[in-house]
Amino acid sequence: MTVREVLELVGARRPALLIGLSAAILATLATYYQIRPLGPLPNLYDPVWYPEKVLSVAAESIAALGALALIWLTRTKVGVARRLSRRMW
């Protein structure tokens, strides 16, 4: 399987970035600030960094960075292809 095929299979890059970033930011903010309940979400304040929470924030951050890398890689390749096609015509 080529890199292009993998990138085509992973089509939901922007939603993955938003989900990863929002989860990591919310977990970090809920550690330092007491966020009031928002609709169906309960009070998420938990001032302690325990191993499961650290692992969760690390995994969410890695997912966001991976999605950002995919967005950057695909935009770079598309931009190069567009510039090359303009030169040819």
Wavefront OBJ file of the C-alpha trace (Angstrom):
o trace
v 0.000 0.000 0.000
v 1.434 3.360 -0.992
v 1.403 6.553 1.035
v -1.189 8.025 -1.299
v -3.573 5.110 -0.716
v -3.182 5.447 3.039
v -3.916 9.174 2.847
v -7.017 8.500 0.763
v -8.244 5.980 3.327
v -7.824 8.504 6.126
v -10.262 11.045 4.780
v -11.450 12.614 8.040
v -8.379 14.636 8.933
v -9.899 17.878 10.177
v -12.510 16.280 12.447
v -9.781 14.067 13.915
v -7.699 17.159 14.657
v -10.627 18.927 16.326
v -11.568 15.895 18.418
v -8.001 15.255 19.575
v -7.329 18.891 20.418
v -10.633 19.452 22.190
v -10.238 16.324 24.340
v -6.660 17.178 25.340
v -7.528 20.806 26.090
v -10.626 19.885 28.104
v -8.751 17.308 30.196
v -5.983 19.821 30.896
v -8.362 22.681 31.713
v -10.462 20.470 33.980
v -7.353 19.814 36.052
v -6.590 23.465 36.754
v -10.010 25.188 36.542
v -13.389 24.256 37.883
v -15.599 24.254 34.797
v -19.318 24.462 35.577
v -21.610 21.766 34.159
v -22.412 22.334 30.482
v -25.722 20.775 29.471
v -25.435 16.997 29.878
v -21.754 17.199 30.909
v -21.178 17.031 34.668
v -18.666 19.068 36.642
v -15.336 17.811 35.279
v -12.984 19.340 37.858
v -10.338 16.825 38.920
v -7.205 18.499 40.332
v -5.012 15.381 40.413
v -2.768 14.063 37.621
v -2.929 10.293 37.954
v -1.303 7.838 35.483
v -4.485 7.106 33.503
v -5.150 10.811 33.016
v -1.583 11.484 31.868
v -1.831 8.586 29.409
v -5.177 9.871 28.135
v -3.913 13.422 27.534
v -0.759 12.068 25.879
v -2.781 9.828 23.544
v -5.167 12.660 22.659
v -2.243 14.981 21.933
v -0.542 12.371 19.754
v -3.792 11.858 17.839
v -4.091 15.619 17.263
v -0.459 15.853 16.116
v -0.962 12.914 13.763
v -4.035 14.543 12.232
v -2.159 17.840 11.896
v 0.717 16.037 10.170
v -1.696 14.405 7.717
v -3.300 17.754 6.946
v 0.114 19.325 6.369
v 1.344 16.451 4.195
v -1.727 16.394 1.981
v -1.826 20.170 1.556
v 1.838 20.261 0.636
v 1.445 17.560 -2.007
v -1.668 19.174 -3.464
v 0.043 22.574 -3.580
v 3.061 21.141 -5.377
v 0.834 19.326 -7.864
v -1.108 22.520 -8.594
v 2.058 24.543 -9.168
v 3.437 21.900 -11.485
v 0.203 21.699 -13.465
v 0.167 25.491 -13.936
v 3.665 25.389 -15.372
v 2.734 22.673 -17.822
v -0.212 24.591 -19.286
l 1 2 3 4 5 6 7 8 9 10 11 12 13 14 15 16 17 18 19 20 21 22 23 24 25 26 27 28 29 30 31 32 33 34 35 36 37 38 39 40 41 42 43 44 45 46 47 48 49 50 51 52 53 54 55 56 57 58 59 60 61 62 63 64 65 66 67 68 69 70 71 72 73 74 75 76 77 78 79 80 81 82 83 84 85 86 87 88 89
